[in-house]
Amino acid sequence: WDCATAWLTVWRATASSSQPAVLRATVPHGRMRAFTAVAVFVAAVCVVHPASGLYFHIQEAETKCFIEEVPDETMIVGTYKTQAQNPDGTYMASSPGFGIHVEITDPNDDLIMSKDYEAEGRFAFTSHEPGEHTICMHTNSSRWFGGRTLRVHLGLEIGEHANDYETIAKKEKLNALETRLYQLVSQVKDISNEQSYQRHREATFREISVSTNNRVVYWSLIQGAILILTAFWQVRHLRGFFEAKKIV
């Protein structure tokens, strides 16, 4: 039961209470307010939580890539688990003998990380450039033909959601209040990074818009100049033709 299903269910329930005036009079006002509150809560949960989980199938020697758009100085933690396919089409609980190679590049196509991992584990990296980061995964098997199919479960946690606050509290010897303050500071830092990234995107979009507008203006001027030169050449050619024929 994912976010889309939850939102659709609440929307239908709210829509059933939002009938014309004659029918709406029979629906209690408190019920409509409750539907509205639940809808807002579901939307907030679906939009705010910056985590993603999925699974995909991959053949040996095949590479799958994903693009994650994040601000700079943001930690991304990925957890994964591989399951090898049995001959009957089912999948094993684990994949002994298999491993995953993870390769991550930044928006400038510079390599951030390239490392081999076990069949199940986690990887982490910190972005140093804002924009689209590419995460590529493939098995570390050397067989090119007749390979098995693997199911890879992948989850990504971004920003302060990637922090393990229990481990941090034990390591730094923080009490509950200090841990909560640490979490709030991390959330504020994430918001600041996101705002900086949005300003960076806005500046980039403005530069593209200005460049496109200048090109349109220059192209219009070039077109006008070509039309004027063409008209001048046509008039001169016709004038010479009439003078040659002694019409003018």
C-alpha positions in Angstrom: 0.0 0.0 0.0 2.2 2.8 -1.3 1.8 6.6 -1.2 -0.1 6.8 -4.5 -2.6 4.2 -3.3 -3.0 6.0 0.0 -3.5 9.4 -1.6 -6.0 7.9 -4.1 -8.0 6.3 -1.3 -8.2 9.5 0.7 -9.0 11.5 -2.4 -11.9 9.2 -3.2 -13.2 9.4 0.3 -13.0 13.2 0.3 -14.6 13.4 -3.1 -17.5 11.2 -1.9 -18.0 13.8 0.8 -17.7 16.8 -1.6 -21.1 16.4 -3.4 -23.5 19.2 -4.5 -25.1 21.4 -1.8 -28.2 19.2 -1.5 -26.3 16.1 -0.7 -23.4 17.7 1.2 -25.8 18.9 3.8 -26.1 15.3 5.1 -22.3 14.9 5.6 -21.1 16.0 9.0 -18.7 19.0 8.9 -16.3 17.2 11.3 -16.0 14.3 9.0 -15.0 16.5 6.1 -12.4 18.2 8.2 -11.0 14.8 9.3 -10.8 13.7 5.6 -8.9 16.9 4.8 -6.5 16.5 7.7 -5.7 12.9 6.7 -5.2 14.0 3.0 -2.7 16.7 4.1 -0.9 14.2 6.4 -0.6 11.6 3.6 0.7 14.2 1.1 3.3 15.5 3.6 4.6 12.0 4.4 4.8 11.1 0.7 6.6 14.3 -0.3 8.9 15.1 2.6 10.5 11.7 3.2 13.6 11.6 1.0 14.0 7.9 0.8 13.5 5.4 -2.0 13.4 1.6 -2.2 13.1 -0.7 -5.1 14.2 -3.9 -6.6 15.3 -4.8 -10.1 16.6 -7.7 -12.0 20.1 -7.9 -13.5 22.0 -10.4 -15.5 25.6 -11.2 -14.9 27.9 -8.8 -16.8 24.9 -6.4 -17.1 25.0 -2.9 -15.6 22.1 -0.9 -14.2 22.4 2.8 -13.5 20.3 5.2 -11.5 20.4 9.0 -11.3 19.9 10.8 -8.0 19.7 14.6 -7.9 21.1 15.9 -4.6 22.7 19.1 -3.3 26.4 19.4 -2.5 27.8 18.2 0.8 25.0 15.7 1.2 25.5 12.1 2.4 23.8 9.3 0.5 23.6 5.8 2.0 22.6 2.8 -0.1 21.6 -0.6 1.3 21.2 -3.5 -1.0 20.6 -7.3 -1.1 21.0 -9.7 -3.9 18.9 -12.8 -4.5 20.0 -15.4 -7.1 17.3 -17.0 -9.3 16.6 -20.7 -8.9 16.0 -23.0 -12.0 12.2 -23.0 -11.1 12.0 -19.2 -11.3 12.0 -18.5 -7.6 14.7 -16.5 -5.8 17.0 -17.6 -3.1 17.1 -15.9 0.3 20.7 -14.9 -0.3 23.3 -15.1 -3.1 26.5 -16.8 -1.9 29.3 -16.5 -4.3 28.0 -13.3 -5.9 29.1 -9.7 -5.3 28.1 -6.2 -6.4 30.4 -3.6 -7.9 29.2 0.0 -7.3 30.5 2.9 -9.3 29.4 6.5 -8.7 30.1 9.6 -10.8 29.3 13.2 -10.1 27.5 15.7 -12.5 30.9 16.4 -14.1 31.4 12.7 -14.9 34.2 12.5 -12.4 34.5 9.2 -10.6 33.6 9.4 -6.9 33.7 5.8 -5.9 34.4 2.4 -7.5 34.3 -0.5 -5.2 33.4 -4.2 -4.9 31.0 -5.3 -2.2 29.5 -8.6 -0.9 26.2 -10.0 -1.9 24.5 -7.9 0.8 25.6 -4.7 2.5 25.7 -0.9 2.3 27.7 1.8 0.6 27.9 5.5 1.4 29.3 8.6 -0.2 29.1 12.4 0.1 28.4 14.7 -2.8 30.7 17.6 -3.4 29.0 19.0 -6.4 25.2 19.8 -6.7 23.3 18.0 -9.4 22.7 14.6 -10.9 24.8 11.8 -9.5 24.9 8.5 -11.4 24.9 5.2 -9.4 25.9 2.2 -11.5 25.8 -1.4 -10.2 26.8 -4.7 -11.8 27.8 -8.1 -10.5 31.5 -8.9 -10.1 31.1 -12.2 -11.9 33.4 -12.8 -14.9 30.9 -15.0 -16.9 29.7 -13.2 -20.1 27.4 -16.0 -21.4 24.9 -18.2 -19.6 24.8 -16.1 -16.5 22.1 -16.2 -13.9 19.5 -13.6 -13.1 19.8 -11.7 -9.9 17.2 -9.7 -8.0 18.7 -6.7 -6.3 16.9 -4.9 -3.6 18.1 -1.3 -3.3 17.3 1.4 -0.8 18.7 4.9 -0.7 18.7 7.3 2.3 19.6 10.9 1.6 20.7 13.7 3.9 20.0 13.5 7.6 17.8 10.5 7.0 21.0 8.6 6.3 22.3 9.2 9.9 22.1 6.5 12.4 21.3 8.6 15.5 21.4 5.6 17.9 25.0 4.9 16.8 25.9 8.6 17.0 24.4 8.9 20.4 26.4 5.9 21.7 29.6 7.1 20.1 29.3 10.7 21.2 27.7 9.8 24.6 24.7 12.0 24.0 21.5 11.9 26.0 18.0 12.1 24.5 17.9 15.9 24.4 21.3 16.3 22.9 20.5 13.6 20.3 17.3 15.5 19.3 19.3 18.7 19.1 21.9 17.0 16.9 19.0 15.7 14.6 17.5 19.2 14.4 20.9 20.7 13.4 21.3 18.1 10.7 17.8 18.8 9.4 18.5 22.6 9.3 21.8 21.9 7.5 19.8 19.8 4.9 17.3 22.6 4.4 20.2 25.1 3.9 21.9 22.8 1.4 18.6 22.3 -0.5 18.0 26.1 -0.6 21.5 26.6 -1.9 21.0 24.0 -4.5 17.7 25.6 -5.6 19.4 28.9 -5.9 22.1 27.2 -8.0 19.5 25.7 -10.3 17.7 29.1 -10.6 21.0 30.8 -11.6 21.7 28.1 -14.2 18.1 28.3 -15.6 18.4 32.1 -15.7 21.7 31.8 -17.6 20.2 29.4 -20.1 17.1 31.6 -20.5 19.3 34.7 -21.2 21.5 32.8 -23.6 18.5 31.5 -25.5 16.9 34.9 -25.6 20.1 36.5 -27.0 20.3 33.8 -29.6 16.7 34.4 -30.7 17.4 38.1 -31.0 20.6 37.6 -32.9 18.9 35.1 -35.3 16.0 37.6 -35.8 18.5 40.3 -36.7 20.4 38.0 -39.1 17.1 37.0 -40.8 16.1 40.7 -41.1 19.5 41.5 -42.6 19.3 38.6 -45.1 15.8 39.7 -46.2 16.9 43.3 -46.7 19.9 42.1 -48.7 17.8 39.7 -50.8 15.2 42.5 -51.5 18.0 44.9 -52.5 19.5 42.3 -54.8 16.1 41.5 -56.4 15.4 45.2 -57.0 18.8 45.7 -58.6 18.5 42.6 -60.7 15.1 43.7 -62.0 16.3 47.2 -62.7 19.2 45.8 -64.7 16.8 43.5 -66.6 14.4 46.3 -67.5 17.3 48.6 -68.6 18.7 45.8 -70.7 15.3 45.4 -72.4 15.0 49.2 -72.7 11.8 49.1 -70.9 12.9 51.7 -68.4 
